Amino acid sequence: MRYISLLLLVLVFNCKNEIKTSKPLTANEIVDKSIDVSGGIVYDTVAAVIINFDFRSLGYRSVYSSEGKVLRRHIFKEEDTILDFLKGNQFQRYINKIPVKVPDSMIPRYSASVNSVHYFSVLPYGLNDKAVNKELIGEEQIKANNYYKVKVTFDEEGGGEDFEDVFIYWINKKTYKADYLAYSYNEDDDVGMRFREAYNERYVKGLRFVDYNNYKSEDESVSLLELGNAFDTNKLKLLSMIELENVDVGLIDD
């Protein structure tokens, strides 16, 4: 009996130690895990990642390397071929391979348009950029699955034209995949919110890609933080489908 009592004391002591040393995950750690399961390591193990896809009849191409990222949009307009390039804050448009001068007032709009499509295409990769701020604001259940609820905001410096936008990511507690996201926006006096549901998951060369069902709330009293619950209770309206077609990934080794 003495040995049994001693064994029980040891087990209780070990359990207490495990409880004490088991710390809750931070927002950064949760996002890191989400990036990992989505293929984030691929970007770190090759010299460059080249991604091509079509979205709403336009062609998109991105190149990620140690030198940064270069984003491209390919537009066919009647007899013209338009190529938009975005590298950092530098935007350049070509029409039929000839560089053209874009009015200063239009550069932020074109840049944001190009960046937005590429941004959503590789999520959650990009959520560790310097201008990104992450906060774990709780947990929530959607469609019988448990999620970490992570709020993302951006610094004005380096946060782009839409730095005031606020995002919420619902990251699955078991898979660490970002199954849902919501965001608020304020563009040219158009203020609103959207909720996106990921579907059609596929991996291409180790990178995870998804499409989205795009929803809005018709109840103006629903806040950004409440969109997850509104979706779970079928109170959102489906607006559109965000579908990436012909996804192709090229990996360049050193």
Wavefront OBJ file of the C-alpha trace (Angstrom):
o trace
v 0.000 0.000 0.000
v 2.876 2.327 0.766
v 4.282 1.844 -2.742
v 0.864 2.349 -4.327
v 0.393 5.579 -2.373
v 3.820 6.774 -3.466
v 3.018 5.951 -7.103
v -0.240 7.895 -6.904
v 1.582 10.906 -5.466
v 4.093 10.803 -8.320
v 1.305 10.611 -10.906
v -0.576 13.515 -9.328
v 2.630 15.589 -9.179
v 3.387 14.901 -12.859
v -0.156 15.792 -13.895
v 0.075 19.096 -12.026
v 3.389 19.850 -13.708
v 1.914 19.112 -17.130
v -0.999 21.440 -16.437
v 1.334 24.192 -15.248
v 3.667 23.878 -18.232
v 0.860 23.655 -20.823
v 0.469 27.260 -21.947
v -2.338 28.504 -24.192
v -1.264 29.189 -27.750
v -0.738 32.811 -28.750
v -2.173 34.366 -31.909
v 1.271 34.244 -33.512
v 1.686 30.548 -32.714
v -1.763 29.706 -34.080
v -1.087 31.585 -37.311
v 2.351 29.929 -37.601
v 0.715 26.506 -37.386
v -1.899 27.510 -39.951
v 0.794 28.692 -42.358
v 2.732 25.444 -41.833
v -0.206 23.144 -42.669
v -0.963 25.304 -45.711
v 2.508 24.725 -47.148
v 4.330 27.751 -45.810
v 7.584 25.808 -45.531
v 7.703 25.580 -49.334
v 8.421 29.311 -49.573
v 11.413 28.874 -47.260
v 12.979 25.828 -48.937
v 13.234 26.999 -52.550
v 14.767 30.026 -54.234
v 11.456 31.147 -55.720
v 7.794 30.171 -55.882
v 5.863 31.080 -59.019
v 2.068 30.879 -58.889
v -0.255 31.250 -61.874
v -4.058 31.185 -61.867
v -7.109 32.641 -63.575
v -9.789 34.599 -61.754
v -12.888 35.997 -63.442
v -11.331 35.748 -66.906
v -8.162 37.567 -65.863
v -4.722 35.986 -65.562
v -2.656 36.369 -62.399
v 0.969 35.530 -61.697
v 3.035 35.988 -58.535
v 6.710 35.386 -57.810
v 7.887 34.994 -54.202
v 11.627 34.988 -53.488
v 14.176 36.311 -51.019
v 14.085 39.578 -52.970
v 10.394 40.056 -52.173
v 7.284 39.455 -54.224
v 6.262 40.577 -57.680
v 2.551 40.484 -58.556
v 1.096 40.569 -62.050
v -2.377 40.857 -63.599
v -3.027 40.062 -67.254
v -6.043 41.755 -68.902
v -7.303 41.200 -72.447
v -9.350 44.210 -73.551
v -10.615 44.167 -77.120
v -7.424 44.332 -79.195
v -5.173 45.362 -76.311
v -3.186 43.286 -73.866
v -2.719 45.008 -70.507
v -0.133 43.875 -67.960
v -0.128 45.360 -64.465
v 2.957 44.785 -62.287
v 3.212 45.486 -58.571
v 6.485 45.201 -56.661
v 6.387 46.700 -53.194
v 4.837 50.135 -53.680
v 5.939 50.368 -57.307
v 3.166 49.950 -59.878
v 3.716 49.774 -63.636
v 1.238 49.214 -66.450
v 2.094 47.969 -69.934
v -0.262 48.083 -72.904
v 0.818 45.833 -75.761
v 4.249 45.541 -74.079
v 4.738 49.320 -74.000
v 5.001 51.033 -70.574
v 2.331 53.687 -70.077
v 1.926 56.558 -67.653
v -0.851 55.957 -65.126
v -2.428 58.983 -63.376
v -1.233 59.276 -59.786
v -4.832 59.187 -58.563
v -5.365 55.756 -60.146
v -2.180 54.024 -58.984
v -3.476 53.257 -55.448
v -6.715 51.832 -56.879
v -4.962 49.629 -59.450
v -2.369 48.518 -56.899
v -5.017 47.566 -54.338
v -6.991 45.675 -56.984
v -3.988 43.590 -58.013
v -2.787 43.008 -54.459
v -6.217 42.002 -53.133
v -6.668 39.015 -55.448
v -3.137 37.755 -54.820
v -3.521 38.321 -51.061
v -6.561 36.065 -50.783
v -5.093 33.428 -53.092
v -2.252 32.425 -50.754
v -3.821 32.904 -47.302
v -2.792 32.430 -44.543
v 0.672 33.011 -46.009
v 1.351 36.727 -45.640
v -0.071 37.029 -42.138
v 3.454 37.231 -40.737
v 4.371 40.342 -42.710
v 5.850 43.174 -40.641
v 2.802 45.441 -40.924
v 0.395 42.748 -39.679
v -0.903 42.775 -36.103
v -2.563 39.626 -34.708
v -4.700 39.182 -31.614
v -6.404 36.066 -30.283
v -9.850 37.340 -29.308
v -11.432 34.060 -28.262
v -12.808 30.772 -29.511
v -16.024 29.997 -31.354
v -17.956 27.013 -32.675
v -19.148 27.024 -36.290
v -20.979 24.084 -37.848
v -20.038 21.849 -34.880
v -16.298 22.570 -35.241
v -14.203 24.528 -32.747
v -12.155 27.491 -33.885
v -9.568 29.951 -32.669
v -10.767 33.448 -33.485
v -7.874 35.688 -34.571
v -8.228 39.393 -35.306
v -5.837 40.951 -37.828
v -5.156 44.665 -38.302
v -2.451 46.529 -40.213
v 0.009 49.317 -39.517
v -0.390 52.393 -41.672
v 3.260 52.125 -42.716
v 3.596 49.081 -44.935
v -0.070 48.157 -44.584
v -1.025 49.228 -48.079
v -3.858 51.403 -49.341
v -6.416 49.431 -47.307
v -4.510 49.407 -44.012
v -7.672 50.350 -42.095
v -9.396 47.069 -43.046
v -9.958 44.619 -40.195
v -9.929 40.836 -40.661
v -11.158 37.967 -38.508
v -9.858 34.447 -39.134
v -11.477 31.300 -37.784
v -8.685 28.712 -37.539
v -9.722 25.115 -36.912
v -8.441 23.907 -33.526
v -7.774 20.391 -34.871
v -6.436 21.004 -38.377
v -5.167 24.597 -37.956
v -6.627 25.429 -41.368
v -8.340 28.776 -41.895
v -11.840 27.573 -42.768
v -13.530 30.972 -42.506
v -12.610 34.634 -42.609
v -14.421 37.947 -42.422
v -13.343 41.497 -43.110
v -14.543 45.068 -43.041
v -13.678 47.517 -45.791
v -14.006 51.190 -46.654
v -13.378 51.916 -50.305
v -14.441 55.093 -52.084
v -17.241 55.715 -49.588
v -18.374 52.085 -49.943
v -18.376 50.662 -46.420
v -19.247 47.062 -45.689
v -18.341 43.616 -44.396
v -17.936 40.199 -45.971
v -17.760 36.647 -44.633
v -16.025 33.904 -46.606
v -16.362 30.141 -46.318
v -13.471 28.107 -47.741
v -14.236 25.094 -49.937
v -12.676 23.050 -52.746
v -9.380 22.612 -50.907
v -6.524 21.290 -53.015
v -2.743 21.155 -52.695
v -0.524 22.053 -55.645
v 3.199 21.387 -55.215
v 2.654 21.398 -51.444
v 0.710 24.682 -51.323
v -2.918 24.789 -50.176
v -5.457 26.626 -52.312
v -9.172 27.095 -51.643
v -12.172 28.764 -53.213
v -14.664 30.793 -51.197
v -18.375 31.299 -50.842
v -18.730 35.031 -50.301
v -21.495 36.208 -47.924
v -22.902 39.445 -46.512
v -25.285 40.280 -43.702
v -28.481 42.104 -44.585
v -28.899 43.003 -40.914
v -26.892 46.194 -40.396
v -26.867 45.660 -36.630
v -24.595 42.594 -36.992
v -20.975 43.490 -36.261
v -17.846 42.046 -37.843
v -17.198 39.942 -34.724
v -20.697 38.466 -34.940
v -20.512 37.258 -38.545
v -19.351 33.778 -37.541
v -22.427 33.257 -35.402
v -24.648 34.762 -38.109
v -23.249 32.257 -40.615
v -23.672 29.371 -38.174
v -27.350 30.259 -37.750
v -27.893 30.691 -41.518
v -28.479 34.440 -41.359
v -26.083 35.493 -44.128
v -26.828 35.960 -47.824
v -24.614 34.319 -50.457
v -23.346 37.013 -52.845
v -20.800 35.286 -55.039
v -18.234 32.529 -55.383
v -14.517 33.262 -55.381
v -12.991 30.601 -57.626
v -9.359 30.253 -58.681
v -9.019 28.350 -61.945
v -6.055 26.696 -63.663
v -3.828 26.975 -60.587
v -0.227 26.134 -61.398
v 2.825 26.307 -59.126
v 6.458 26.393 -60.210
v 9.326 25.891 -57.753
v 12.814 27.153 -58.542
v 15.687 25.633 -56.572
v 18.985 27.375 -55.896
l 1 2 3 4 5 6 7 8 9 10 11 12 13 14 15 16 17 18 19 20 21 22 23 24 25 26 27 28 29 30 31 32 33 34 35 36 37 38 39 40 41 42 43 44 45 46 47 48 49 50 51 52 53 54 55 56 57 58 59 60 61 62 63 64 65 66 67 68 69 70 71 72 73 74 75 76 77 78 79 80 81 82 83 84 85 86 87 88 89 90 91 92 93 94 95 96 97 98 99 100 101 102 103 104 105 106 107 108 109 110 111 112 113 114 115 116 117 118 119 120 121 122 123 124 125 126 127 128 129 130 131 132 133 134 135 136 137 138 139 140 141 142 143 144 145 146 147 148 149 150 151 152 153 154 155 156 157 158 159 160 161 162 163 164 165 166 167 168 169 170 171 172 173 174 175 176 177 178 179 180 181 182 183 184 185 186 187 188 189 190 191 192 193 194 195 196 197 198 199 200 201 202 203 204 205 206 207 208 209 210 211 212 213 214 215 216 217 218 219 220 221 222 223 224 225 226 227 228 229 230 231 232 233 234 235 236 237 238 239 240 241 242 243 244 245 246 247 248 249 250 251 252 253 254
